């Protein structure tokens, strides 16, 4: 039998609006964009740091806001953007859910292979 201990489960977490017919949800990509805005104060700078076009980042934010029914960013024109309180809460919960789920998956995996 091959050694399975070198492998690791990878868990993907998303927060969605079950009442929405759109496919957009709060997942890793949007979380990274929001963290970038939090760090830089700008959606444009956050997009550039991810090698993403500003227009694509803007579309992702708009589609996510529409699907979730939650405003994520406050746009301040030339002064950049800030996260709304709801977005900060979603980002915090998303990161906690992802970390918890990943840790639990790794623990279960180790239990099973040992």
C-alpha positions in Angstrom: 0.0 0.0 0.0 1.2 3.5 -0.8 2.0 6.1 1.8 -1.1 8.4 2.2 0.5 10.5 4.9 2.0 12.8 2.3 -1.5 13.8 1.1 -3.7 16.4 2.6 -7.4 17.2 2.2 -8.3 20.6 0.7 -11.6 22.0 1.8 -13.4 24.7 -0.1 -15.8 26.9 1.8 -18.4 29.3 0.4 -21.2 31.4 1.9 -24.2 31.8 -0.4 -27.7 33.1 -0.4 -30.0 30.1 -0.9 -32.8 32.5 -2.1 -30.7 33.8 -5.0 -30.8 32.4 -8.4 -27.3 33.7 -9.2 -24.2 31.6 -8.8 -22.0 34.2 -7.1 -21.1 33.5 -3.5 -18.6 34.6 -0.9 -15.7 32.2 -1.4 -11.9 32.3 -1.6 -11.6 34.7 -4.5 -13.9 37.3 -3.1 -12.4 36.9 0.3 -8.9 37.6 -1.2 -10.2 40.7 -3.0 -11.8 42.0 0.2 -8.6 41.4 2.2 -6.8 43.3 -0.5 -9.2 46.2 -0.2 -8.8 46.1 3.6 -5.0 46.2 3.2 -4.7 48.8 0.4 -7.9 50.9 0.7 -8.5 50.3 -3.0 -10.2 47.8 -5.2 -7.9 48.7 -8.1 -4.8 48.1 -5.9 -6.3 44.8 -4.6 -7.0 43.6 -8.1 -3.5 44.5 -9.3 -1.9 42.6 -6.4 -3.9 39.6 -7.7 -2.9 40.2 -11.3 -6.5 40.8 -12.1 -8.0 43.5 -14.2 -9.9 46.2 -12.3 -13.0 45.6 -14.5 -13.0 41.9 -13.6 -12.7 42.7 -9.9 -15.5 45.3 -10.1 -17.7 42.7 -11.9 -17.0 40.1 -9.3 -17.9 42.5 -6.5 -21.1 43.6 -8.2 -22.2 40.0 -8.9 -21.5 38.9 -5.4 -23.3 41.9 -3.9 -26.3 41.2 -6.1 -26.3 37.5 -5.3 -25.8 37.8 -1.6 -28.1 40.8 -1.2 -25.3 42.5 0.8 -23.3 45.6 -0.1 -19.6 44.6 0.3 -17.8 47.9 -0.6 -18.2 51.6 -0.1 -16.7 53.3 -3.1 -15.1 56.6 -2.3 -14.3 57.6 -5.9 -10.7 58.6 -6.3 -10.2 58.0 -2.6 -10.5 54.2 -2.9 -12.9 51.8 -1.3 -13.6 50.5 2.2 -15.4 47.3 3.3 -18.9 47.7 4.8 -19.5 46.4 8.3 -21.4 43.5 6.7 -18.5 42.6 4.5 -16.1 42.7 7.4 -18.4 40.3 9.3 -18.7 38.0 6.3 -14.9 38.0 5.8 -14.2 37.2 9.5 -16.8 34.4 9.5 -15.5 33.1 6.1 -11.9 32.9 7.4 -13.0 31.2 10.6 -15.2 28.7 8.8 -12.4 27.9 6.4 -9.8 27.5 9.1 -12.1 25.3 11.3 -13.2 23.1 8.4 -9.7 22.7 7.1 -8.3 21.7 10.5 -11.2 19.3 11.1 -10.7 17.7 7.7 -7.0 17.3 8.3 -7.6 15.7 11.7 -10.2 13.3 10.3 -7.9 12.4 7.4 -5.0 11.7 9.8 -7.2 9.5 12.0 -8.2 7.4 9.1 -4.8 6.8 7.6 -3.0 6.0 10.9 
